[in-house]
Amino acid sequence: MLRPNIDARGASARRTMGAAALLLGAALAGWLLQRSATPWAMLLLLPVFTAAGLGFFQARRRTCVHYAARGVCDLGSGVQPVTDPEALEAMRRQAKRVWRDALVFAALVTLALLIAAFAAGA
């Protein structure tokens, strides 16, 4: 059962952050490929694509990983502590899934770019 800890506005902000990080990562990847950087330089993009994944998956699950770690939520009336232990545990499980999915996303995108860089003979 989904236990959101952010409202639609918070989800929108995280979606925007994800899109910005994805665009930054794509621009940096293009720049690295154009400059014929070593293919291993693509590994430097892993944190950027992790941020992109975090933004998108937090928005999708309406779960802020930082809020879940702190045990708070913001559902429109400001940041409030979560007092229900079941709700807190559910939020923290969701946050773990967000982290996992973001890391898998970042690893796959970075791996694809690494393969592309090796194929390009950089």
JOMOCOR-V820830 format. One record per residue. N is the residue number from 1. SS is DSSP state (hx for helix, st for strand, lp for the rest). PHI is phi in degrees with one decimal (* if undefined). Layout:
N:SS:PHI, N:SS:PHI
This chain:
1:lp:*, 2:lp:-73.7, 3:lp:-118.3, 4:lp:-65.2, 5:lp:-121.8, 6:st:-135.6, 7:lp:-89.8, 8:hx:-60.7, 9:hx:-64.7, 10:hx:-64.6, 11:hx:-64.3, 12:hx:-63.3, 13:hx:-62.4, 14:hx:-72.4, 15:hx:-62.6, 16:hx:-63.6, 17:hx:-61.7, 18:hx:-62.4, 19:hx:-64.9, 20:hx:-63.9, 21:hx:-66.4, 22:hx:-64.7, 23:hx:-63.5, 24:hx:-61.3, 25:hx:-61.8, 26:hx:-64.8, 27:hx:-64.1, 28:hx:-65.3, 29:hx:-63.8, 30:hx:-61.1, 31:hx:-63.4, 32:hx:-63.5, 33:hx:-65.4, 34:hx:-64.4, 35:lp:-81.5, 36:lp:54.5, 37:lp:-66.2, 38:lp:-56.7, 39:hx:-54.8, 40:hx:-66.1, 41:hx:-63.3, 42:hx:-61.0, 43:hx:-63.7, 44:hx:-66.7, 45:hx:-84.9, 46:hx:-53.5, 47:hx:-64.3, 48:hx:-66.6, 49:hx:-73.0, 50:hx:-65.7, 51:hx:-61.9, 52:hx:-62.2, 53:hx:-61.5, 54:hx:-59.0, 55:hx:-59.2, 56:hx:-67.1, 57:hx:-73.9, 58:hx:-64.9, 59:hx:-64.5, 60:hx:-63.1, 61:hx:-95.0, 62:lp:49.1, 63:lp:-132.9, 64:lp:-84.2, 65:hx:-66.4, 66:hx:-67.1, 67:hx:-63.0, 68:hx:-62.3, 69:hx:-64.4, 70:hx:-83.0, 71:lp:76.6, 72:st:-130.1, 73:st:-145.2, 74:st:-136.9, 75:lp:-105.3, 76:lp:111.8, 77:lp:-114.5, 78:lp:91.2, 79:st:-73.8, 80:st:-127.2, 81:st:-71.0, 82:lp:-94.2, 83:lp:-98.4, 84:lp:-79.0, 85:hx:-60.3, 86:hx:-65.7, 87:hx:-64.2, 88:hx:-63.5, 89:hx:-64.2, 90:hx:-63.5, 91:hx:-62.4, 92:hx:-69.3, 93:hx:-64.8, 94:hx:-61.4, 95:hx:-62.6, 96:hx:-63.2, 97:hx:-66.2, 98:hx:-60.3, 99:hx:-59.1, 100:hx:-59.2, 101:hx:-64.6, 102:hx:-65.3, 103:hx:-68.7, 104:hx:-64.9, 105:hx:-56.8, 106:hx:-62.2, 107:hx:-65.1, 108:hx:-67.7, 109:hx:-64.3, 110:hx:-64.6, 111:hx:-62.5, 112:hx:-60.5, 113:hx:-68.6, 114:hx:-63.4, 115:hx:-63.2, 116:hx:-61.3, 117:hx:-66.5, 118:hx:-66.1, 119:hx:-65.9, 120:lp:-75.7, 121:lp:75.9, 122:lp:-68.8
